Amino acid sequence: MNIEQLYRQVIMDHYKTPRNKGLVSNPSYMTVHLTNPSCGDEMTVQIHLLDGIVDDIRHQGTGCSICCSSASIMSETLKGKKTTDAMSTIHEFYEMIKGMPYNSEILKGDVLAYQGVSQFPARIKCATLAWKAAELGIKNNHEEEENHGRQQEED
């Protein structure tokens, strides 16, 4: 079996049996919903941060196998990381998806199944949709914390 077949199997495994799928009804989770109008993919990502760590990350969406499997792998990859490390991982994923050099110390495991996506520019948005939602969730959470901190200082 060659590496491309292995990567295809990884993608199909995460598509058929997604990890961390399903949203929760909890206001402490930052929820971000994004769409990819060019192909109809829709993804909602919920992220729960605790003491600067991605404590939990959930996803729910519809779309192609690249989009949905990438959400599953993203959730497994980022869960348990410090937010700064999660943001670095997201950046490195974007670099890999664009076919650029990336840090192989940061990107390991199933996430490497998306290396070939750079050869299909129309699929880059599919592969990055959930990652962009997670990135926004982390950024929005930090902004809320900063605003909350400023509000407490004023009180």
C-alpha positions in Angstrom: 0.0 0.0 0.0 1.4 3.4 -0.9 1.2 6.5 1.2 -1.6 8.1 -0.9 -3.8 5.0 -0.3 -3.0 5.2 3.4 -4.0 8.9 3.6 -7.2 8.1 1.7 -8.0 5.5 4.3 -7.4 7.9 7.1 -9.6 10.5 5.5 -12.4 8.0 4.9 -12.1 6.6 8.5 -12.6 10.1 10.0 -15.4 10.8 7.5 -17.3 7.6 8.4 -16.5 7.6 12.1 -15.9 11.3 13.1 -14.4 12.0 16.5 -15.8 14.7 18.8 -18.8 15.2 16.5 -22.0 16.7 18.0 -22.6 20.1 19.6 -23.3 20.7 23.3 -25.7 23.1 24.9 -23.3 25.0 27.1 -22.8 28.8 27.1 -19.1 28.4 28.2 -18.3 27.0 24.7 -17.4 29.5 22.0 -19.5 28.6 18.9 -18.4 29.5 15.3 -20.4 28.7 12.2 -18.8 29.0 8.8 -19.8 28.1 5.3 -18.0 27.4 2.0 -20.4 28.8 -0.6 -18.3 27.5 -3.5 -19.2 23.9 -2.6 -21.9 24.0 0.0 -19.8 22.9 3.0 -21.2 24.1 6.4 -19.4 23.6 9.7 -20.1 24.6 13.3 -17.2 24.3 15.8 -17.5 24.7 19.5 -14.4 25.2 21.6 -14.1 25.3 25.3 -11.0 26.8 26.8 -9.9 26.3 30.4 -6.8 27.9 31.9 -5.4 28.6 28.4 -5.9 25.1 27.2 -8.3 23.7 24.5 -10.3 21.6 27.0 -12.8 20.4 24.5 -13.7 20.9 20.9 -16.8 19.8 19.1 -18.0 20.0 15.5 -21.1 19.5 13.5 -21.5 20.0 9.8 -22.3 18.8 6.3 -20.1 18.6 3.3 -17.6 16.6 1.4 -15.4 13.9 2.9 -12.4 16.3 3.0 -14.3 18.9 5.0 -16.0 16.6 7.5 -12.9 14.4 8.0 -10.7 17.4 8.5 -13.1 18.6 11.2 -12.6 15.3 13.0 -8.9 15.4 12.7 -8.7 19.1 13.7 -10.7 18.3 16.9 -8.3 15.4 17.8 -5.2 17.5 16.9 -6.1 20.6 18.9 -7.8 19.1 22.0 -5.5 19.3 25.0 -3.1 21.9 23.5 -2.3 25.3 25.0 -4.1 27.9 23.0 -0.7 29.3 21.8 0.3 25.8 20.6 -3.1 25.3 19.0 -2.7 28.5 17.0 0.8 27.5 15.9 -0.6 24.1 14.8 -3.4 25.8 12.8 -0.8 28.0 11.1 1.4 25.0 10.2 -1.7 23.2 8.9 -2.4 26.2 6.6 1.2 26.1 5.4 1.0 22.4 4.6 -2.3 22.8 2.8 -0.8 25.5 0.6 2.1 23.2 -0.3 4.5 25.3 1.7 7.2 24.0 4.1 5.8 23.3 7.5 7.1 22.3 10.9 7.1 18.5 11.1 7.6 18.7 14.8 4.2 20.4 15.1 2.2 18.5 12.5 2.2 14.7 13.0 -0.2 11.8 12.6 -3.5 11.8 10.8 -3.3 15.5 9.9 -0.6 14.6 7.4 -3.3 13.0 5.3 -4.1 16.4 3.9 -0.7 17.1 2.4 -2.0 16.3 -1.1 -4.8 18.8 -0.9 -2.4 21.5 -2.2 -2.6 19.9 -5.6 -6.3 20.6 -5.7 -6.8 24.3 -5.0 -10.6 24.0 -5.0 -10.3 21.6 -2.0 -8.2 23.9 0.1 -11.3 25.7 1.5 -12.9 22.3 2.2 -9.9 21.1 4.3 -9.5 24.4 6.2 -13.1 25.3 7.0 -13.2 23.7 10.5 -9.7 24.9 11.2 -10.7 28.5 10.4 -13.7 28.1 12.7 -11.5 26.8 15.6 -9.0 29.7 15.0 -11.9 32.2 15.2 -13.2 30.5 18.3 -9.9 30.8 20.1 -9.5 34.5 19.0 -13.0 35.4 19.9 -12.6 33.7 23.3 -9.4 35.7 24.0 -11.3 38.9 23.0 -14.1 38.1 25.3 -11.7 37.4 28.2 -9.9 40.7 27.6 -13.2 42.6 27.5 -14.4 40.9 30.7 -11.1 41.8 32.4 -11.5 45.5 31.3 -15.1 45.5 32.5 -14.0 44.2 36.0 -11.3 46.8 36.2 -13.9 49.5 35.5 -16.3 48.2 38.2 
